[in-house]
């Protein structure tokens, strides 16, 4: 099996603060891997180490077959990197931005026009070549930024919260592009707060307080992390009822999801007791990735995870 990324005990400290704590993670070539977790969990710091922007405090990693500590420059030439603050030049046109980044990546003049055309097609920007970036919608800017970041045809693409500030429809189009890049052989690492995007990843890596809590496919995590029976309650004053329901002896976890409560029970038979207590039918549901994260955080707090 070929891994685009393989880390072992990779850590980064800033003074006394540990931003990433002993990260051990393998990501296969051609996978789309989503980094999930709250702000400050260590996702962006991990990406910056893997890009060679930040030097690890300890541990080691192989990226595209190169040693992260000894062969950083060899890694960088095969990377594409885009963040939500990716720099586009508002006073330049779509074409001029792509041409500028093609120059930064030293794409030869004889190949540059074809490569720009490829990016325009990939991002569905044909017909907008001569429009100034300042007048584009956020969705078009997002796709142009991706085109600029990958115009060199990188083998490994890092997308650090690229979907912030765009509409759900634009995010879906953007993620379709990501999956097509992976189908063509690229490995894509994306940090996201959006569960609909995470569901479409091949692998999810959950981070919290600098630590990797779990990494596997969304389906596997939903099948295995929640040790119990999950149901849903549509109840009046759900916020006010959480602690009361959480304290019941047959309840493992209770959390708020919009106007609904998700309740993790020890056994399916406990739904009868829950329904009797609340006066509302406890309906069985399929776990979401948000349920998985809550369960992982609970296990971490209770010392069930390393």
N, C-alpha and C positions, 0 to 999 in steps of 0.2 A: 504494500500500500504506500502511495506517495503522499507525503504531507507537504503542504505549502508552508505551514508554520508548525513548529514543535518547540514548546517552551518547557523549561524545568526550573522550578523554584525561582522564577523571575520576580524581582522586587525592586521597588523604587521608593526611596525615602527623601523627604524634604525636611532637614533638621531632625526633630524628634517625631515628625508625622510620617507614617507609612501609608503612601497613596496606593501602592499595589503590593500585596503581601504574598510572596511565594506562589506565583501563578504557574501552574503546570497545565498545559492545554495543547492538544493536537487538532489541527484543522486540515482536512484533506484538500488536495488540489481540485479545483472546480466547485467547491462548496460555497454556499452563501451562509455566512455565520453571523448571527445577530448578537451583539453585546447589549444586554439589558440590565437595568438597575437604576436606582435613584441618583440624583445629582450628587457628585462626590464619591461615588461607589468605586471609582478607579478605571472606568471604561476608557476615557480619553487618554489618561496617563499610560495605560497599557498600549494603546494604539501608537502613541508618540514614541514609546520605546521600540516597538516593532518596526516603526518607520526609520529608526535611527536618529530621531530628533532629540530624544532624551537618552542619556546613558543609564543603564540599569545600575542600581546600587549593589545587587548581587544576583546570582543565578546565571543561566545561559539560555540561548535559543538558537535554533536553526530557522532561517527564513529563506525560502526558495533554494534550499540546499547550502546556503552560506552561513557562516558563523556570525551571529549578530554583533559580537564584540570586536571581532578581528576583521570582518569583511563588510563593514557598513556601507562603503561607497558602492560596492558591487550590488548590494541589495537595492540601494536608492535608485539606480538606473532602471530597475524593473518595476517600480512602484508607481501607482497613481494615488493621489491623496486629495480628498475634498472635504472641507468642513462647512458648517453653516455660514462661516465668515469668509468663504472662498472669494478671492479678489477678482471681480470683473471690472472692466473699465467702462463706466457709464457713458463717457463721451465718444467711445468707439462703437463701431457697428458690430453686429454678430460676427461677420466675416473677419473683421479686423481683430477681434478678441481671439478667435481661433488661430488666426495667422500669427499673432503675437506669441501665443503659447506654443505653437508649432516651432517657432524660432527658439524659444527657451529650451525646448527639448531637442534642439539641433536636428530637426527633421530636414533632410536635404530638399532643396528647392524643387527638384524634379518630382519628388513624391508629395510635396506639401499640398498641392491643390486636390489631389485624389484623397488625401487623408482628411482634409477639411470637408470635402463632400461626404465622406463616410460619416463624419461626426454630425453634419447637418441632417443626414438621413436618419441616423441613430436617434437623434434628439427631436425628430419631426420638426425641424426648423427651416425646411426648404421654403423659399419665398420670403423669408425674413432676414436674408443675408445682409441687406443694406439698412436694416433698422438699427437705430441706436439702442444700446442696452437699456438706457434710462427709461425708455417707453415700453419695455417688455413687462408682461405680468410676472409675478413671482414664480409661477410654474415654468414659464419659458426660461427665466433666468436660472432656475435650478438645473434644467436640462442642459443649458448652455455651459454652466459651470462644470457639469459632469463631462461634457464633450471636451472642454479645455483640459480637464484633469487626466483624461485617458487618451488624448490624441496620439500619445506615443505608443499605444497598444500595450499597456503594462500587463504583466502576468498576475499581479496582485494589486487589488484596489481597496483602499481604505476610505470609508465614507463616515465621517464623524458628525452625527446628527444632521444629515443633509436635508431632512424633510421638514424642519421647523419652519413655520410661517407660511406653508403652502396649503392649498385646499385638499380635502380628502381625494377628490378626483385626480388632482395633479400628483398626489403621492402614489396612487394606484398606477398611473402611467409610468412614473419614475421607477417603481419597483418592477414593473414589467420589463423595463430596460435592463435593470440589474440582473434579473433572472436570465435574460437573453445573453448578457455578457458571460454569465457563469456557464450557460449551455455551450458557449464557444470556447470554454476552457479556462477562463479567468477565475481566480479565487477572490471572493468579495467579503470584506469584513465591514459591517455596518452597525453603528450605535443608533439606537432608536428608543423612544418612549412609547411608540405606537404599537399596540398589541396586534393589530391587523397586519402590520408589516412583519412583526416577529413570527406570526403564524406561517408566513410564506418562506421563512428561512429553512435551510436544510438542518442547521444546528443552532441551538440557543445556548449562550453562555451567560449565566446569571451572576452578577457581581453585587456585593454589598460590603461596605466598610473595607474596601480594598481587597477583599477575598473573593475567589471564585467559589460559588456555592454548588453549582452543578453545570454540566455541559452535555447536551444530547439533543436528539430531534424533538420538536414540539410534541409529537404524538407520544413518544416514549416517556417524556417527562410528565405529561398529563396522566399517563397510565400508572406510573410508578411512584411519583413523589407524594401524592395524597394518599395517606394510609388511612382509609376510612370510606365513608359513604357521603357524597356531597348532594345537598339539596338546596332549594331556593324558597325564600319566604317573601311574599308581597304583603307587607304589614304596615299599619299606620305607625308613624313616629319611629322609623327604623333606627335612627341615631340614638334615640332614648332607650331602645330595647336591647342594644348590642350587649351591654355588660350583663344584663339580667339573663339573656339567653346563653352568653358565654359561660356563666356560672353554673349552668345545669350539668349534672353529673354525666350525662350521656353526650355532651357536646365537646368536641375537641377544639374547634375554632369557629368564630363567627366574625364576618367582615361585611362592610358596606360596599355595594356595587350599584352606584346610581341611587335609585329609590328602593332597591331590593337588598335583602340580606342573603348571603351565601353561608350556609351552616354545614360544617363538616362533622358528621356523627361517627360514632365508633362502629355502628352496625346499621344495616338497612332497617331492621326491626325498630330502631329508635325513632323512625319517622312518626310512628303512632304516638309516642310520648310527646314529641315536639309539637305535633298537630294538636294534641289535647291541651298542651300548656298554652299555646298561642291562640288557639281558636282559628288558625289559618292553615290550610293544607300545605304540607311540606312536599314540594315537587322535586323529583330527581332531575339533576342536570349534569351535562358533560363539563368537566373542569375546564377553566380557561387558563391561559398563561399567568394571568394575574393571581388566580387561585394558587398556582404552582409557586409563584414568588412568595406569597403570604405563608404558605406551608414551609417553604425553605427557610424563611426568616424565623419562623417559630422554632423549627428544628435547630437552627443555629443558636438561638437564644437559650434553648434547653440543653445545649451541648451534645445534640445528636449528630451534628456534622463536625468534621475535623476542622 
